[in-house]
């Protein structure tokens, strides 16, 4: 997609629980997936997270709190969170990529946000099942 086409699309918006950290994202989400790795589990307290990625330049931090706080979680990425309410927002990678958790979006039903794959199936408990569902439109 060209930059001109991306600018014509309605942006995705979202933010943290308290509203201090807000974002607007231009363009289509990339790599929509779920993940059950131990790092995601510890980052969130959940067995599985749902993610999408955007180029860093497509993300604008719009809330009164500015950009989220970060914790350097690996040699290539930092986990992003709100310093006021503690909400997990995603990860800011060195790539330069911003990966956002689907739960922080204002509207989660957009087609480009629907996970298409699942990472680290073996890290989830055997009783936990995550299924990607194809939308009926």
C-alpha positions, 0 to 999 in steps of 0.5 A: 500500500502506498503512503497516499492510500494509507493516509486516506484510510480511517486511522485506528485509535486506542489507548490505556485504561486511564486514558493518559496514553492514547494513540492514532495509527495510519495504515493497515495493520501488519502481522495480526497474530496471537502469541502464547510465549512465556514473555507475552504471558508474563508481560500481560498476565494472560495465557495468550495475547493478540498483536498487530504491527505498524511501522513506527512512523505510522504511530502517533501518541496523542494522549496527555501522557505522551508516549508510553513508558518502556521496559527493555525486555530483550535485545531487540524490543521494549514492552510499552505500558502506561506509567499511571494505570499500568496497562500493557500497550504492546512493544516498541521494537528496534526494527523500527516497529510498534506492535500493539495489543488488540485489546487497547484499540477502541474498535477491535472488529476491523478486518486487518486486526483479525489474527491469522496465525498463532505463535508458541502453541507449545508454551500454552497449557494443553487445555487452552485453545485459541482459534482464529475465526474467519469473519463472516461479512 
